[in-house]
Amino acid sequence: MRLLVARCEVRYSGRLTAVLPEAVRLLILKADGSVLVHDDAGGYKPLKSSC
């Protein structure tokens, strides 16, 4: 697992398409290739996850 804190914009395309505006986010890069995107507000659940 790798943790990365960055100011970034997130563009997701999958079952749904979404854009998260630029902000400081915590990105969790998991060993299975999935990525979790967290914001500093809104609880413990990730904003987006992908495989």
The first five atom37 places (N, CA, C, CB, O) and aatype in JSON, in Angstrom:
{
  "aatype": [12, 1, 10, 10, 19, 0, 1, 4, 6, 19, 1, 18, 15, 7, 1, 10, 16, 0, 19, 10, 14, 6, 0, 19, 1, 10, 10, 9, 10, 11, 0, 3, 7, 15, 19, 10, 19, 8, 3, 3, 0, 7, 7, 18, 11, 14, 10, 11, 15, 15, 4],
  "atom_mask": [
    [1, 1, 1, 1, 1],
    [1, 1, 1, 1, 1],
    [1, 1, 1, 1, 1],
    [1, 1, 1, 1, 1],
    [1, 1, 1, 1, 1],
    [1, 1, 1, 1, 1],
    [1, 1, 1, 1, 1],
    [1, 1, 1, 1, 1],
    [1, 1, 1, 1, 1],
    [1, 1, 1, 1, 1],
    [1, 1, 1, 1, 1],
    [1, 1, 1, 1, 1],
    [1, 1, 1, 1, 1],
    [1, 1, 1, 0, 1],
    [1, 1, 1, 1, 1],
    [1, 1, 1, 1, 1],
    [1, 1, 1, 1, 1],
    [1, 1, 1, 1, 1],
    [1, 1, 1, 1, 1],
    [1, 1, 1, 1, 1],
    [1, 1, 1, 1, 1],
    [1, 1, 1, 1, 1],
    [1, 1, 1, 1, 1],
    [1, 1, 1, 1, 1],
    [1, 1, 1, 1, 1],
    [1, 1, 1, 1, 1],
    [1, 1, 1, 1, 1],
    [1, 1, 1, 1, 1],
    [1, 1, 1, 1, 1],
    [1, 1, 1, 1, 1],
    [1, 1, 1, 1, 1],
    [1, 1, 1, 1, 1],
    [1, 1, 1, 0, 1],
    [1, 1, 1, 1, 1],
    [1, 1, 1, 1, 1],
    [1, 1, 1, 1, 1],
    [1, 1, 1, 1, 1],
    [1, 1, 1, 1, 1],
    [1, 1, 1, 1, 1],
    [1, 1, 1, 1, 1],
    [1, 1, 1, 1, 1],
    [1, 1, 1, 0, 1],
    [1, 1, 1, 0, 1],
    [1, 1, 1, 1, 1],
    [1, 1, 1, 1, 1],
    [1, 1, 1, 1, 1],
    [1, 1, 1, 1, 1],
    [1, 1, 1, 1, 1],
    [1, 1, 1, 1, 1],
    [1, 1, 1, 1, 1],
    [1, 1, 1, 1, 1]
  ],
  "atom_positions": [
    [[0.84, -1.16, 0.0], [0.0, 0.0, 0.0], [0.89, 1.24, 0.0], [-0.96, -0.01, 1.21], [1.89, 1.3, 0.72]],
    [[0.51, 2.2, -0.81], [1.22, 3.49, -0.87], [0.22, 4.59, -0.55], [1.88, 3.71, -2.27], [-0.93, 4.54, -0.99]],
    [[0.65, 5.58, 0.19], [-0.17, 6.74, 0.52], [0.43, 7.96, -0.15], [-0.29, 6.93, 2.05], [1.65, 8.16, -0.1]],
    [[-0.4, 8.76, -0.75], [0.05, 9.96, -1.43], [-0.91, 11.09, -1.11], [0.16, 9.74, -2.98], [-2.12, 10.93, -1.27]],
    [[-0.4, 12.22, -0.66], [-1.21, 13.42, -0.43], [-0.85, 14.39, -1.54], [-0.98, 14.04, 1.0], [0.32, 14.73, -1.73]],
    [[-1.87, 14.85, -2.27], [-1.6, 15.73, -3.41], [-2.76, 16.67, -3.66], [-1.31, 14.9, -4.66], [-3.91, 16.36, -3.34]],
    [[-2.45, 17.82, -4.23], [-3.5, 18.71, -4.74], [-3.76, 18.25, -6.17], [-3.09, 20.27, -4.68], [-2.88, 18.31, -7.03]],
    [[-4.97, 17.77, -6.41], [-5.25, 17.21, -7.73], [-6.73, 17.32, -8.07], [-4.81, 15.75, -7.79], [-7.57, 17.55, -7.2]],
    [[-7.02, 17.15, -9.33], [-8.38, 17.01, -9.84], [-8.54, 15.55, -10.2], [-8.66, 17.96, -11.08], [-7.61, 14.94, -10.72]],
    [[-9.7, 15.0, -9.94], [-9.93, 13.58, -10.22], [-10.99, 13.45, -11.3], [-10.37, 12.81, -8.93], [-12.08, 14.02, -11.19]],
    [[-10.66, 12.71, -12.34], [-11.61, 12.4, -13.42], [-11.79, 10.9, -13.44], [-11.12, 12.93, -14.83], [-10.83, 10.15, -13.63]],
    [[-13.02, 10.46, -13.26], [-13.33, 9.03, -13.19], [-14.27, 8.67, -14.32], [-13.94, 8.64, -11.83], [-15.25, 9.36, -14.57]],
    [[-13.97, 7.59, -15.01], [-14.83, 7.07, -16.06], [-14.96, 5.57, -15.86], [-14.29, 7.42, -17.48], [-13.96, 4.85, -15.92]],
    [[-16.14, 5.11, -15.64], [-16.41, 3.7, -15.39], [-17.9, 3.5, -15.58], [0.0, 0.0, 0.0], [-18.47, 3.92, -16.59]],
    [[-18.55, 2.85, -14.59], [-20.01, 2.73, -14.66], [-20.65, 4.11, -14.69], [-20.55, 1.91, -13.46], [-21.68, 4.33, -15.33]],
    [[-20.02, 5.05, -13.98], [-20.44, 6.45, -13.98], [-19.26, 7.3, -14.4], [-20.98, 6.88, -12.58], [-18.12, 6.85, -14.38]],
    [[-19.53, 8.53, -14.78], [-18.47, 9.48, -15.07], [-18.59, 10.61, -14.06], [-18.54, 10.02, -16.56], [-19.67, 11.14, -13.83]],
    [[-17.45, 10.97, -13.45], [-17.47, 12.03, -12.43], [-16.17, 12.82, -12.49], [-17.67, 11.43, -11.02], [-15.13, 12.3, -12.9]],
    [[-16.26, 14.07, -12.09], [-15.09, 14.94, -11.96], [-15.13, 15.56, -10.58], [-15.06, 16.04, -13.09], [-16.13, 16.18, -10.19]],
    [[-14.05, 15.4, -9.83], [-13.9, 16.06, -8.54], [-12.98, 17.25, -8.75], [-13.34, 15.08, -7.44], [-11.89, 17.08, -9.3]],
    [[-13.38, 18.44, -8.31], [-12.55, 19.63, -8.54], [-11.23, 19.55, -7.79], [-13.3, 20.88, -8.13], [-11.06, 18.75, -6.87]],
    [[-10.3, 20.39, -8.19], [-8.97, 20.41, -7.57], [-9.09, 20.67, -6.07], [-8.08, 21.48, -8.23], [-9.77, 21.6, -5.63]],
    [[-8.39, 19.83, -5.3], [-8.36, 19.95, -3.84], [-7.23, 19.07, -3.33], [-9.74, 19.53, -3.2], [-6.67, 18.26, -4.07]],
    [[-6.9, 19.24, -2.07], [-5.91, 18.36, -1.44], [-6.62, 17.05, -1.1], [-5.27, 19.02, -0.16], [-7.66, 17.06, -0.43]],
    [[-6.06, 15.95, -1.55], [-6.69, 14.64, -1.37], [-5.66, 13.61, -0.92], [-7.38, 14.18, -2.67], [-4.46, 13.74, -1.19]],
    [[-6.15, 12.6, -0.24], [-5.34, 11.45, 0.11], [-5.64, 10.35, -0.89], [-5.62, 10.98, 1.58], [-6.79, 9.93, -1.03]],
    [[-4.62, 9.9, -1.59], [-4.75, 8.79, -2.55], [-4.11, 7.56, -1.92], [-4.08, 9.14, -3.93], [-2.97, 7.61, -1.46]],
    [[-4.85, 6.47, -1.91], [-4.33, 5.21, -1.39], [-4.21, 4.26, -2.58], [-5.27, 4.61, -0.26], [-5.2, 3.89, -3.2]],
    [[-2.98, 3.87, -2.88], [-2.69, 2.96, -3.99], [-2.47, 1.57, -3.38], [-1.43, 3.43, -4.83], [-1.49, 1.35, -2.68]],
    [[-3.39, 0.65, -3.66], [-3.36, -0.66, -3.03], [-2.6, -1.66, -3.89], [-4.77, -1.16, -2.77], [-2.45, -1.47, -5.1]],
    [[-2.11, -2.71, -3.26], [-1.29, -3.72, -3.93], [-2.06, -4.43, -5.06], [-0.8, -4.75, -2.92], [-1.45, -4.9, -6.02]],
    [[-3.39, -4.5, -4.94], [-4.17, -5.18, -5.98], [-4.45, -4.29, -7.19], [-5.48, -5.65, -5.39], [-5.15, -4.7, -8.11]],
    [[-3.88, -3.06, -7.19], [-4.04, -2.16, -8.32], [-5.17, -1.16, -8.16], [0.0, 0.0, 0.0], [-5.34, -0.29, -9.01]],
    [[-5.95, -1.27, -7.11], [-7.03, -0.33, -6.91], [-6.53, 0.95, -6.27], [-8.14, -0.95, -6.06], [-5.48, 0.97, -5.62]],
    [[-7.29, 2.02, -6.47], [-6.94, 3.34, -5.94], [-8.15, 3.87, -5.19], [-6.5, 4.33, -7.09], [-9.27, 3.84, -5.7]],
    [[-7.93, 4.37, -3.97], [-8.98, 5.01, -3.18], [-8.65, 6.49, -3.08], [-9.11, 4.37, -1.77], [-7.49, 6.86, -2.9]],
    [[-9.66, 7.34, -3.2], [-9.48, 8.79, -3.13], [-10.28, 9.3, -1.94], [-9.92, 9.49, -4.46], [-11.5, 9.13, -1.88]],
    [[-9.6, 9.94, -0.98], [-10.25, 10.48, 0.21], [-10.1, 11.99, 0.24], [-9.67, 9.85, 1.49], [-9.12, 12.55, -0.25]],
    [[-11.1, 12.65, 0.83], [-11.07, 14.08, 1.06], [-10.98, 14.29, 2.56], [-12.34, 14.79, 0.46], [-11.22, 13.35, 3.32]],
    [[-10.65, 15.49, 3.02], [-10.51, 15.71, 4.46], [-11.85, 15.96, 5.14], [-9.59, 16.88, 4.71], [-11.89, 16.13, 6.36]],
    [[-12.93, 15.98, 4.4], [-14.26, 16.16, 4.98], [-15.16, 15.01, 4.53], [-14.88, 17.53, 4.58], [-14.92, 14.4, 3.49]],
    [[-16.17, 14.72, 5.29], [-17.15, 13.75, 4.83], [-16.98, 12.36, 5.39], [0.0, 0.0, 0.0], [-17.59, 11.42, 4.88]],
    [[-16.2, 12.18, 6.43], [-16.13, 10.87, 7.07], [-15.01, 10.01, 6.56], [0.0, 0.0, 0.0], [-14.02, 10.5, 6.0]],
    [[-15.16, 8.73, 6.76], [-14.09, 7.77, 6.51], [-14.21, 7.05, 5.17], [-14.05, 6.76, 7.6], [-13.25, 6.4, 4.76]],
    [[-15.33, 7.15, 4.49], [-15.5, 6.44, 3.22], [-14.79, 7.18, 2.1], [-16.99, 6.28, 2.89], [-14.76, 8.41, 2.09]],
    [[-14.22, 6.43, 1.15], [-13.54, 7.09, 0.02], [-14.54, 7.78, -0.88], [-12.72, 6.09, -0.78], [-15.69, 7.35, -0.99]],
    [[-14.1, 8.85, -1.55], [-14.92, 9.53, -2.53], [-15.07, 8.68, -3.78], [-14.33, 10.91, -2.87], [-16.16, 8.56, -4.34]],
    [[-13.97, 8.09, -4.22], [-13.94, 7.24, -5.41], [-13.02, 6.09, -5.16], [-13.5, 8.04, -6.65], [-12.04, 6.21, -4.42]],
    [[-13.31, 4.97, -5.77], [-12.36, 3.86, -5.78], [-12.43, 3.21, -7.15], [-12.68, 2.82, -4.64], [-13.48, 3.22, -7.8]],
    [[-11.33, 2.65, -7.58], [-11.3, 2.0, -8.89], [-10.31, 0.85, -8.85], [-10.92, 3.01, -10.0], [-9.42, 0.8, -8.0]],
    [[-10.5, -0.06, -9.76], [-9.6, -1.21, -9.87], [-8.81, -1.13, -11.15], [-10.38, -2.53, -9.81], [-8.0, -2.01, -11.43]]
  ]
}
